[in-house]
Amino acid sequence: MNTPSLDQRESMRVRPNNLSPVMRQSWDNLLFIHWEVDVQDLQKTLPSGLYVDTFEGKGYLGLVPFFMRKIRPNWFPSVPYISNFLECNVRTYVHDEEGNPGVWFYSLDTNRWLAYKIGRIAFSLPYYWAKMKAEKNNTEEISYNLKRRFCDAQNVEFKYSRPSSGREAERGTLDFFLLERYLLFASRKFGDGLLSCRVHHQPYVFSKSTKKDWPSDPFQWNEFGFEAGELAHVCTANRVDVEIYNCLLYTSPSPRD
């Protein structure tokens, strides 16, 4: 089992010119909140063939509310209602046997019923239908509200501002480790094994936040058998336009050590 090298991490930022995108979308008004989590606790939640990706020996659990915009197949225009919605994901960072770094999603909440159904049926991703709304005031502060349907959940609110200026993550930093991810993994809906999907976008332009008080309720909604540790990293990021390649290709897992 190989762990990702710095060169391997950076190479994932390069647009895969040997592939053609099958979908396009934009991610906007992003908030990234990360807590430290025990590596062994995280490893127990992963399928065979995936391993916790660590930075300086630490594992991380992330909560990412954002706006999905202009989602569409590559050959089709966006449709105003269907192509635009809210999403909030709970995620950790993993790598496969070859050391390819990526993201593992525990949940993806969305306010669009159709996105919830398509995400689960077509892409084997753990989407949930939620009550969500987001508003901006005249100072560009965003009030983002979320409540998962059909579970004992309270309304959660995130208040943050999109960055008026920012920077790209530098190679080898925690910023780079958490933000620069271009591969996702999912369990196959039918049968054993893993699926993977490559994406591409320009590097995030982000700004750090010093706010310390953030809700972590979506972790409880996922019924984790462990507690999140210290708040480790919070930032906001501006829009990126995203290309999706070869959605959910099969990857062969190896037995866990």
Secondary structure as UniProt FT lines:
FT   HELIX           6..11
FT   TURN            12..13
FT   TURN            17..18
FT   STRAND          21..28
FT   STRAND          30..37
FT   HELIX           39..43
FT   TURN            44..45
FT   TURN            48..49
FT   STRAND          51..52
FT   TURN            56..57
FT   STRAND          58..73
FT   TURN            74..75
FT   TURN            80..83
FT   STRAND          85..95
FT   TURN            97..98
FT   STRAND          101..110
FT   HELIX           113..123
FT   STRAND          127..136
FT   TURN            138..139
FT   STRAND          141..148
FT   TURN            149..150
FT   STRAND          156..161
FT   TURN            171..172
FT   HELIX           174..179
FT   STRAND          183..187
FT   STRAND          194..200
FT   STRAND          206..208
FT   HELIX           217..221
FT   TURN            222..223
FT   STRAND          231..237
FT   STRAND          240..251
//
